[in-house]
Amino acid sequence: MNESRRGFVKKAALVGAIGATGVVSVQASASGSKGSNGVVKGKSPKKEITYTKTQAWEDYYKSAL
């Protein structure tokens, strides 16, 4: 009876570890496929545009002053 308990605990621990590894890998791959939201990634220098001059911004800045 003691051996069957040990076997069960070993198998449960192994299944839990494999399951945790699978969840982590799925989350890592899912986070890489999401949009970058304007964040520049890569090695080459890129120009990041954070502001474009529009009439809406002009109205906002005029009203803020």
Secondary structure per residue as TSV (DSSP state, phi and psi in degrees):
chain	resnum	aa	ss	phi	psi
A	1	M	-	360.0	-38.7
A	2	N	H	-64.1	-38.2
A	3	E	H	-65.5	-37.6
A	4	S	H	-68.7	-34.3
A	5	R	H	-65.6	-44.6
A	6	R	H	-62.3	-42.0
A	7	G	H	-62.9	-42.1
A	8	F	H	-63.5	-43.5
A	9	V	H	-64.2	-41.3
A	10	K	H	-62.9	-46.4
A	11	K	H	-65.4	-40.2
A	12	A	H	-65.1	-40.9
A	13	A	H	-65.3	-40.7
A	14	L	H	-65.2	-44.4
A	15	V	H	-65.0	-39.9
A	16	G	H	-63.7	-41.2
A	17	A	H	-66.7	-41.4
A	18	I	H	-65.7	-40.9
A	19	G	H	-64.5	-41.8
A	20	A	H	-65.0	-39.4
A	21	T	H	-64.1	-39.8
A	22	G	H	-65.0	-41.3
A	23	V	H	-65.1	-43.0
A	24	V	H	-63.7	-42.4
A	25	S	H	-68.6	-35.1
A	26	V	H	-66.9	-42.1
A	27	Q	H	-65.9	-38.0
A	28	A	H	-66.8	-41.2
A	29	S	H	-73.0	-32.2
A	30	A	H	-71.3	-36.3
A	31	S	H	-70.9	-27.3
A	32	G	H	-76.8	-21.3
A	33	S	H	-92.6	-7.2
A	34	K	S	-73.4	163.0
A	35	G	-	-63.9	154.7
A	36	S	-	-88.1	-7.9
A	37	N	T	54.5	39.4
A	38	G	T	86.0	-1.5
A	39	V	-	-80.3	130.3
A	40	V	-	-84.0	126.2
A	41	K	-	-121.7	149.3
A	42	G	S	121.9	176.8
A	43	K	S	-95.2	-27.4
A	44	S	S	-77.7	145.9
A	45	P	-	-68.6	128.5
A	46	K	-	-125.7	149.4
A	47	K	-	-90.6	123.3
A	48	E	-	-100.6	120.3
A	49	I	-	-94.8	114.8
A	50	T	-	-107.3	-11.2
A	51	Y	-	-148.7	131.4
A	52	T	-	-123.3	134.9
A	53	K	-	-75.2	114.1
A	54	T	-	-129.6	168.3
A	55	Q	H	-65.2	-34.9
A	56	A	H	-62.4	-41.9
A	57	W	H	-67.3	-39.3
A	58	E	H	-60.7	-44.2
A	59	D	H	-62.5	-41.1
A	60	Y	H	-62.4	-48.6
A	61	Y	H	-65.9	-35.8
A	62	K	H	-65.8	-39.8
A	63	S	H	-74.8	-25.7
A	64	A	H	-74.3	-23.9
A	65	L	-	-83.2	360.0
